Amino acid sequence: MFKGLAIAVVFLVPLGLGAQGDVYGPALRAASDRFYPQLLLDRAPRLKPGGLYHLVFSNTDPDPEGNFVSVNALFLKSCEPPLQPGRADADWAMLVRDLLRPAWTLRRTPGSREGFTPILEIDYAGGRSQGVGYIESWRGAPRTACTPSGALGGCAWVGLTFAGPQTLAPGQTYHLLLSAPASASYEVYPMRKGTDKGFSDATLFPDGHAEYRDGGAWAGWDQWGHVRLTNADLQFYFRLRP
């Protein structure tokens, strides 16, 4: 809980990770979701391909230890890089600093293998968007999973290859089925899409959803007092041939 929180948000065009370049001050768009607010920059920055840019949240309250709010991210307890296979960790990272640790460092409990992926969408003047629009993960009972050969030794992305090339036709419905032996013990964590919070299709997978077998029938997840939800995905991706 917080009271009248004073938080400043600035967009930096940096000279380097430890230096500050041009600063752009955003304003809150009143009509946006209060948990996922939209921020408008006071002027349009000129971005260069390959450059690193930082969106910085600072608590300016006189009592920051007594009055604060968190900036949420997707949490991975124990993972090896890359946290997300679609981009390098350096291109989409959550950094932190404080008075005791003034240098920007990856958010992580010291000595752990934690990972944090920012939940954020960037909208450009030309209409293009990018980012991560998955806003939370749900724990599910053992239903459906993939059992690759060999021991993983923790959390890691696993690649599986089809027996031959698969040609997908536009407009056709497909089902990717994952299964494991009946004796296996495992859990499945679907990721909730932030569509109802204003995230665009460019930040998530808009063409399907995750289901599991429930008494012989396919069903969505039950969460937050709702049943049979179809607004979540399992963590997978395809590599396409050029």
Secondary structure, 3 states (H helix, E strand, C coil): CCCCCCEEEEEEECCECCECCEEECEEEECCCCCCCCEEEECCCCCCCCCCCCEEEEEECCCCCCCCCCCCCEEEECCECCCCCCCCCHHHCCCEECCCCCCCCEECCCCCCCCEEEECEEEECCCCCEEEECEEEECCECCCCCCCCCCCCCCECCCCCCCCCCCCCCCCCCCCCCCCCCCCCCCCECCEEECHHHCCCHHHCCCCCCCCEEECCEEECEEECCEEEECCEECCCCCCCCC
